Amino acid sequence: MQYKVPQDVQREDRLVGPLTLRQLIICGIGFTIAYALYTSISRDYELITALIPVIILGLITVTFAFIKPHNLVFEKFILFWIESLILPRQRYWLKGMADPSRLLYPPRAEEKTKKVEIVKTDKKPKTINELTEILDKKYK
């Protein structure tokens, strides 16, 4: 028996023609705000003066709804861009600093003086059990 396996599950569903639900919501909200802005400004000012902010708002709406730089949603692209401006560009590796919290909280005095005792043996292990005993003594 053969089954259909979905191929592109990450793709958003299309609702109206080529538009997704996200694009419809962004366009609906953006163009509603642009229309409300136009009706409130056009009462007092000329047509060209009223159209300038409406066109700017419409372009912002279209940008957020349809433009995908680097195959990312525009909101994520803007957030990643802001994050790249805030965070440092170079990262440093410090040997022995596996835990990043050590950078914020330095080790205490008793942790600094803690020493590991090394056990030396001349006896070479012949079995795994002997090797296990040696290692257990060494790292206790």
Contacts in CASP RR format, 6 or more apart in sequence:
PFRMAT RR
TARGET T0000
AUTHOR 0000-0000-0000
METHOD contacts of the structure
MODEL  1
MQYKVPQDVQREDRLVGPLTLRQLIICGIGFTIAYALYTSISRDYELITA
LIPVIILGLITVTFAFIKPHNLVFEKFILFWIESLILPRQRYWLKGMADP
SRLLYPPRAEEKTKKVEIVKTDKKPKTINELTEILDKKYK
12 20 0 8 1.000
12 21 0 8 1.000
12 22 0 8 1.000
13 20 0 8 1.000
13 21 0 8 1.000
14 20 0 8 1.000
15 21 0 8 1.000
15 24 0 8 1.000
16 24 0 8 1.000
19 27 0 8 1.000
22 65 0 8 1.000
22 73 0 8 1.000
23 65 0 8 1.000
23 66 0 8 1.000
26 61 0 8 1.000
26 64 0 8 1.000
26 65 0 8 1.000
27 61 0 8 1.000
27 62 0 8 1.000
27 65 0 8 1.000
29 61 0 8 1.000
30 57 0 8 1.000
30 58 0 8 1.000
30 61 0 8 1.000
31 58 0 8 1.000
31 61 0 8 1.000
33 57 0 8 1.000
34 54 0 8 1.000
34 57 0 8 1.000
34 58 0 8 1.000
34 61 0 8 1.000
35 54 0 8 1.000
37 53 0 8 1.000
37 54 0 8 1.000
37 57 0 8 1.000
38 50 0 8 1.000
38 51 0 8 1.000
38 54 0 8 1.000
41 49 0 8 1.000
41 50 0 8 1.000
41 53 0 8 1.000
41 54 0 8 1.000
42 50 0 8 1.000
63 74 0 8 1.000
64 74 0 8 1.000
64 75 0 8 1.000
67 74 0 8 1.000
68 74 0 8 1.000
68 77 0 8 1.000
69 77 0 8 1.000
70 77 0 8 1.000
72 80 0 8 1.000
94 103 0 8 1.000
97 103 0 8 1.000
116 139 0 8 1.000
118 138 0 8 1.000
119 134 0 8 1.000
119 137 0 8 1.000
119 138 0 8 1.000
121 134 0 8 1.000
123 130 0 8 1.000
123 134 0 8 1.000
125 131 0 8 1.000
125 134 0 8 1.000
END
